[in-house]
Amino acid sequence: MKRVRVTNTSRGRELGTRVILADWFWPRLRGLIARPRIEPGEGLMIVPCRGVHMYLMTYPIDVALMDRDGEVVAMYRELAPGARTRWHGDAHHALEVPAGMLAETSTTVGDRIVWGEN
């Protein structure tokens, strides 16, 4: 399982240092379902992705949807178990982080998110 470091370069803030990269079918399908609650520094980067659901989840998370260039096109703070996002045609990536992380890092629509190997 590949892990990446994710940074909001618009704010100079780190969103995660141990973010799982889900860039093929099985990790994208499973997502965070049946995983323990993610802690600060952890998360999931889903590629490609235009929307997420929280079915079978037991805890809320923050979700940032980004276009191919890493620009945030939509955000969902504290997305509750059982909820889902809208489908965003301009999105290509989804970042799932612990609830509160997007507010803590002042991340907003239009910010640029980059990721790479630790």
C-alpha positions as CSV (number, residue, x, y, z in Angstrom):
1,M,0.0,0.0,0.0
2,K,1.6,3.3,-1.2
3,R,1.4,6.3,1.1
4,V,1.9,9.9,0.2
5,R,2.4,13.3,1.8
6,V,-0.3,15.8,0.9
7,T,0.1,19.6,1.2
8,N,-2.1,22.6,0.6
9,T,0.5,24.8,-1.2
10,S,-1.9,27.8,-1.3
11,R,-1.9,27.9,2.5
12,G,1.5,26.3,3.2
13,R,-0.2,23.7,5.4
14,E,0.2,19.9,5.5
15,L,-2.9,17.9,5.2
16,G,-1.4,14.5,5.8
17,T,1.9,12.6,5.9
18,R,0.6,9.1,5.8
19,V,-2.2,9.3,3.2
20,I,-3.0,6.0,1.4
21,L,-3.0,6.4,-2.4
22,A,-6.0,4.5,-3.8
23,D,-5.2,4.5,-7.5
24,W,-6.6,1.2,-8.6
25,F,-9.9,-0.6,-8.4
26,W,-9.8,-2.5,-5.1
27,P,-8.4,0.2,-2.8
28,R,-10.9,2.7,-4.4
29,L,-13.8,0.3,-3.9
30,R,-12.9,-0.3,-0.2
31,G,-12.0,3.2,0.6
32,L,-12.1,3.7,4.4
33,I,-14.9,1.2,5.0
34,A,-14.0,-1.3,7.8
35,R,-10.9,0.7,8.7
36,P,-10.3,2.2,12.1
37,R,-10.9,5.9,12.5
38,I,-8.2,7.9,10.7
39,E,-6.0,10.0,12.9
40,P,-4.4,13.4,12.2
41,G,-1.7,12.9,9.5
42,E,-3.6,10.0,7.9
43,G,-6.1,9.9,5.1
44,L,-7.0,8.5,1.7
45,M,-6.4,9.9,-1.8
46,I,-8.7,8.4,-4.3
47,V,-7.7,8.7,-8.0
48,P,-9.8,8.9,-10.2
49,C,-12.9,10.1,-8.2
50,R,-15.7,12.5,-8.8
51,G,-17.7,11.9,-5.6
52,V,-17.7,9.7,-2.5
53,H,-20.2,8.0,-0.3
54,M,-20.2,7.2,3.4
55,Y,-22.2,4.0,3.4
56,L,-21.0,1.5,6.0
57,M,-18.8,4.2,7.6
58,T,-18.9,4.7,11.4
59,Y,-17.3,8.1,11.7
60,P,-17.4,11.5,9.9
61,I,-14.5,12.7,7.6
62,D,-13.6,15.8,5.6
63,V,-13.5,15.5,1.8
64,A,-11.8,17.7,-0.7
65,L,-12.5,17.0,-4.4
66,M,-9.8,18.3,-6.8
67,D,-9.4,18.7,-10.6
68,R,-6.5,17.1,-12.5
69,D,-4.3,20.0,-11.5
70,G,-4.9,19.6,-7.8
71,E,-7.3,22.7,-7.5
72,V,-10.0,22.1,-4.9
73,V,-13.3,22.3,-6.7
74,A,-15.6,21.2,-3.8
75,M,-15.3,20.5,-0.1
76,Y,-17.4,18.6,2.4
77,R,-16.6,19.2,6.0
78,E,-17.6,16.5,8.6
79,L,-19.4,14.4,6.0
80,A,-21.5,12.1,8.2
81,P,-21.8,8.3,8.0
82,G,-24.5,7.3,5.5
83,A,-24.2,10.6,3.6
84,R,-22.7,11.2,0.1
85,T,-21.3,14.0,-1.9
86,R,-22.7,15.3,-5.2
87,W,-21.0,14.0,-8.4
88,H,-18.6,16.7,-9.6
89,G,-17.8,16.4,-13.3
90,D,-14.7,18.7,-12.9
91,A,-13.2,16.6,-10.1
92,H,-10.6,13.9,-10.7
93,H,-9.2,13.3,-7.2
94,A,-10.7,13.0,-3.7
95,L,-8.9,13.5,-0.5
96,E,-10.4,12.1,2.7
97,V,-8.9,13.3,5.9
98,P,-10.0,13.4,9.6
99,A,-13.1,15.6,10.3
100,G,-11.9,19.1,11.1
101,M,-8.7,18.9,9.1
102,L,-9.9,21.2,6.3
103,A,-11.0,23.9,8.8
104,E,-7.7,23.5,10.8
105,T,-5.6,24.1,7.7
106,S,-7.9,26.8,6.3
107,T,-8.4,24.8,3.1
108,T,-11.0,26.3,0.8
109,V,-12.3,25.9,-2.8
110,G,-9.6,27.2,-5.2
111,D,-6.6,26.1,-3.1
112,R,-4.0,23.9,-4.8
113,I,-3.2,20.5,-3.3
114,V,-0.1,18.6,-4.2
115,W,1.0,15.1,-3.1
116,G,4.1,13.0,-3.5
117,E,6.1,10.2,-1.9
118,N,7.3,10.7,1.6
